[in-house]
């Protein structure tokens, strides 16, 4: 049963919201434009704000839904983390889009909102602060991912530390940074576009 739940987690994550937005709104394959990602940022740049908001919310919902399912079935921390990771993997490498999906930010946010809403909101707060100051989505995403493990650690009270939750926060940070490696190079070179720039 738990393995079946992991499979459902992957299916949740691989729901191609950004790809469908491109096909429905403009008849395009969003993977052929810009960064090639199916995430909300690429949708914003090439389709529009309304579609990007919808894609972002759907991607967050995918993460939340997988964790809520695990909690409903009374799975322990380790299995909650496992289904969260399977959802993240589905989002990044969806089988029906030739393994080319998003960059793990919105769905990752949904997963951590499900695991610990306080950690999820605090990480979102870091993202909002950075996007407000610099208007560069990739910088905000990377900054939030770097802050995530620390926020998760600080959320534990005393010796009540969930090792699976701490490990998944580190893995999520690594995944987000790895998915943004080209953005990081452009940031270093000062060539990463701000919101509103092509």
C-alpha positions in Angstrom: 0.0 0.0 0.0 2.8 2.4 0.9 4.5 1.8 -2.4 1.2 2.5 -4.2 1.0 5.8 -2.3 4.5 6.7 -3.6 3.2 6.0 -7.1 0.3 8.3 -6.6 2.7 10.9 -5.2 4.6 10.7 -8.4 1.4 11.1 -10.4 0.4 14.1 -8.4 3.7 15.7 -9.0 3.8 15.0 -12.7 0.5 16.6 -13.5 1.7 19.0 -16.3 0.0 22.3 -15.2 2.5 24.5 -17.0 2.5 22.5 -20.2 -1.3 22.5 -20.3 -1.4 26.2 -19.7 0.8 26.7 -22.8 -1.3 24.4 -24.9 -4.6 25.8 -23.8 -3.8 29.5 -23.7 -1.6 29.8 -26.8 -1.2 26.4 -28.4 2.5 26.3 -27.6 4.9 23.9 -25.9 6.2 26.0 -23.0 9.3 23.7 -22.9 10.5 25.1 -26.2 10.6 28.7 -24.8 12.8 30.5 -22.4 14.3 28.3 -19.7 12.4 25.3 -21.0 10.8 24.8 -17.6 7.1 24.1 -17.2 7.1 26.2 -14.0 5.1 29.4 -13.2 8.1 31.7 -14.0 8.5 30.5 -17.6 4.7 30.6 -18.0 4.7 34.2 -16.7 7.2 35.3 -19.2 5.7 33.6 -22.3 1.9 33.3 -21.5 0.9 35.9 -18.9 0.3 36.7 -15.3 -3.1 35.0 -15.0 -1.9 31.7 -16.3 1.3 31.9 -14.2 -0.8 32.4 -11.0 -3.0 29.4 -11.9 0.1 27.2 -12.6 1.7 28.3 -9.4 -1.3 27.5 -7.3 -1.8 24.1 -9.0 1.9 23.2 -8.5 1.7 24.2 -4.8 -1.6 22.1 -4.4 0.2 19.0 -5.9 2.7 19.1 -3.0 0.1 19.8 -0.3 -2.2 17.1 -1.6 0.4 14.4 -1.5 1.3 15.1 2.2 -2.3 15.4 3.3 -2.9 12.0 1.8 0.0 10.6 3.7 -1.2 12.2 6.9 -4.8 11.0 6.3 -3.4 7.5 6.1 -1.5 8.0 9.3 1.9 7.4 7.8 4.9 8.3 9.9 7.4 11.0 9.2 9.6 8.9 7.0 6.8 7.9 4.7 5.4 11.5 4.5 8.9 12.5 3.4 9.0 9.7 0.9 5.7 10.6 -0.7 6.8 14.3 -0.8 10.0 13.4 -2.6 8.1 11.2 -5.1 5.8 14.2 -5.8 8.9 16.4 -6.3 10.5 13.9 -8.6 7.2 13.7 -10.6 7.2 17.5 -10.9 10.8 17.7 -12.1 10.8 14.6 -14.3 7.3 13.9 -15.5 7.1 10.7 -17.6 4.7 12.0 -20.2 6.7 15.2 -20.9 9.9 13.3 -21.7 11.2 13.9 -18.2 11.3 17.7 -18.6 9.2 19.5 -16.0 9.6 22.3 -13.5 12.3 23.5 -11.1 10.8 22.2 -7.8 10.0 25.5 -6.2 6.2 25.7 -6.1 5.6 22.0 -5.6 8.4 22.0 -2.9 6.6 24.9 -1.2 3.4 22.8 -1.2 5.2 19.8 0.3 6.6 21.8 3.2 3.3 23.6 3.8 1.9 20.0 4.2 4.7 18.8 6.4 4.9 21.9 8.6 2.8 24.9 7.6 5.0 27.2 9.8 8.1 26.1 7.9 6.4 26.5 4.6 5.1 30.0 5.4 8.5 31.1 6.7 10.3 29.9 3.6 7.7 31.7 1.5 8.4 34.8 3.5 12.1 34.6 2.5 11.1 34.2 -1.1 8.7 37.2 -0.9 11.3 39.5 0.7 13.9 38.6 -1.9 11.5 39.0 -4.8 10.4 42.4 -3.5 14.0 43.6 -3.1 15.5 42.3 -6.3 12.7 41.3 -8.6 14.6 38.2 -9.7 12.7 35.0 -9.3 15.7 32.6 -9.4 17.5 34.6 -6.7 14.4 34.5 -4.5 14.0 30.7 -5.2 17.6 29.9 -4.4 17.6 32.1 -1.3 14.5 30.5 0.0 15.9 27.0 -0.6 19.1 27.9 1.3 17.1 29.1 4.2 14.8 26.1 4.3 17.1 23.6 6.3 17.8 26.3 8.9 14.1 27.2 9.2 13.3 23.5 9.5 15.9 23.0 12.2 14.7 26.1 14.2 11.1 24.8 14.0 11.9 21.9 16.2 11.3 22.3 19.9 14.1 21.1 22.2 15.2 17.5 21.4 12.0 16.9 19.4 13.8 16.7 16.1 12.4 14.9 13.1 15.4 13.6 11.2 13.3 12.7 8.1 12.0 16.3 7.9 15.5 17.7 8.3 16.9 15.4 5.6 14.1 16.2 3.1 14.7 20.0 3.7 18.4 19.4 2.8 17.5 17.3 -0.3 14.9 19.9 -1.4 17.6 22.6 -1.1 20.0 20.6 -3.2 17.4 19.9 -5.9 16.3 23.5 -6.2 19.9 24.7 -6.4 20.8 22.0 -9.0 17.7 22.9 -11.1 18.8 26.6 -11.0 22.4 26.0 -11.8 22.2 27.9 -15.1 20.3 30.7 -13.4 23.1 30.9 -10.8 25.7 31.3 -13.5 23.7 34.1 -15.0 23.3 35.7 -11.6 27.0 35.7 -11.0 27.5 37.3 -14.5 24.8 39.9 -13.8 22.7 38.6 -16.7 19.7 37.1 -15.0 16.5 38.9 -16.1 14.3 40.6 -13.6 10.5 40.3 -13.6 9.1 42.2 -16.6 12.3 41.6 -18.7 12.4 39.0 -21.5 
